[in-house]
Amino acid sequence: MNHYETVFILNPVLSEDQIKETVKKYEDFLVSKGAEMVNKEDWGLKKLAYPIQHKKSGFYHLFEYKVDGTTIDPLEVMFRRDERMMRYLTVKLDKFAVDWAKERVKRMKKSA
């Protein structure tokens, strides 16, 4: 199992319920494929560096998970087909990035 991190931006016109439903849909998909969710973060509404689909902001979410590499392609196909999704990026984490992610989570918990 590889360690991955996916950041995605949802359309800012969605209601809070629609956002929760969308995030749950992708989380359930990953879990159904045998993924182990390591960390989930809701970064909230953020201003974009440049307009996407004539929108200047979006709801950011991060998933950190462990899963077999064959699951990534179907996940990204789902992202491409979903009109609520503005952008996404999935990266495979090496051992240094995994350590950095653990430290980031620890710092977030201390500041909260």
C-alpha positions as CSV (number, residue, x, y, z in Angstrom):
1,M,0.0,0.0,0.0
2,N,1.2,3.4,-1.0
3,H,0.8,6.6,1.0
4,Y,-1.1,9.4,-0.9
5,E,-2.4,12.9,-0.3
6,T,-5.2,14.4,-2.3
7,V,-6.2,18.1,-2.2
8,F,-9.3,19.1,-4.0
9,I,-11.3,22.3,-4.4
10,L,-15.1,22.4,-4.5
11,N,-17.3,25.0,-6.1
12,P,-18.0,27.9,-3.7
13,V,-21.7,28.0,-4.5
14,L,-22.4,24.7,-2.8
15,S,-24.2,24.6,0.5
16,E,-22.6,23.2,3.6
17,D,-24.7,20.0,3.3
18,Q,-23.7,19.6,-0.3
19,I,-20.0,20.0,0.6
20,K,-20.3,17.4,3.4
21,E,-22.1,15.0,1.1
22,T,-19.4,15.4,-1.6
23,V,-16.6,14.9,0.8
24,K,-18.3,11.8,2.3
25,K,-18.9,10.4,-1.2
26,Y,-15.1,10.4,-2.0
27,E,-14.2,9.2,1.5
28,D,-16.6,6.3,1.2
29,F,-15.3,5.5,-2.2
30,L,-11.7,5.3,-0.9
31,V,-12.7,3.2,2.1
32,S,-14.7,0.8,-0.1
33,K,-11.5,0.2,-2.1
34,G,-9.6,-0.7,1.0
35,A,-8.0,2.7,1.8
36,E,-6.9,3.5,5.3
37,M,-7.7,7.1,6.0
38,V,-4.8,8.7,7.9
39,N,-5.9,12.3,8.0
40,K,-8.7,14.5,6.7
41,E,-8.7,18.3,6.8
42,D,-11.3,20.9,5.9
43,W,-9.4,24.1,5.0
44,G,-12.6,26.0,4.4
45,L,-13.3,28.7,1.8
46,K,-10.1,30.2,0.4
47,K,-9.4,32.8,-2.2
48,L,-7.9,31.3,-5.4
49,A,-4.6,32.5,-6.9
50,Y,-6.5,32.9,-10.3
51,P,-10.1,32.5,-11.4
52,I,-11.3,28.9,-12.1
53,Q,-14.6,28.6,-14.0
54,H,-15.1,32.4,-13.4
55,K,-15.0,31.7,-9.6
56,K,-12.5,33.5,-7.3
57,S,-12.8,31.2,-4.3
58,G,-13.3,27.5,-3.4
59,F,-13.7,25.1,-0.6
60,Y,-10.4,23.2,0.0
61,H,-10.2,19.7,1.4
62,L,-7.3,17.3,2.0
63,F,-7.3,13.5,2.3
64,E,-4.2,11.6,3.5
65,Y,-4.6,7.9,3.0
66,K,-2.9,4.6,2.3
67,V,-4.2,2.5,-0.6
68,D,-3.2,0.4,-3.5
69,G,-2.1,2.4,-6.5
70,T,-4.7,1.0,-8.8
71,T,-7.4,3.0,-6.9
72,I,-6.1,6.4,-7.9
73,D,-7.2,6.3,-11.5
74,P,-10.9,5.5,-10.7
75,L,-10.8,8.2,-8.1
76,E,-9.6,10.8,-10.5
77,V,-12.1,9.7,-13.1
78,M,-14.8,10.4,-10.5
79,F,-13.3,13.8,-9.8
80,R,-13.3,14.7,-13.6
81,R,-17.0,13.7,-13.9
82,D,-18.2,15.7,-10.9
83,E,-19.3,19.2,-11.8
84,R,-18.9,20.3,-8.1
85,M,-15.1,19.6,-8.4
86,M,-13.0,22.6,-9.6
87,R,-9.5,21.2,-9.2
88,Y,-7.7,18.2,-7.6
89,L,-4.2,17.0,-7.1
90,T,-3.1,13.6,-5.9
91,V,0.5,13.0,-4.9
92,K,2.3,9.9,-3.7
93,L,4.2,10.6,-0.5
94,D,7.7,9.4,0.1
95,K,9.0,8.7,3.6
96,F,10.1,12.3,4.1
97,A,6.8,13.7,3.1
98,V,5.0,11.2,5.4
99,D,7.1,12.4,8.3
100,W,6.5,16.0,7.4
101,A,2.7,15.4,7.2
102,K,2.8,13.8,10.7
103,E,4.6,16.8,12.1
104,R,2.1,19.2,10.5
105,V,-0.8,17.3,12.1
106,K,0.9,17.4,15.5
107,R,1.4,21.2,15.1
108,M,-2.2,21.7,14.1
109,K,-3.5,19.7,17.2
110,K,-1.2,21.8,19.5
111,S,-2.5,25.1,18.1
112,A,-6.2,24.0,18.3
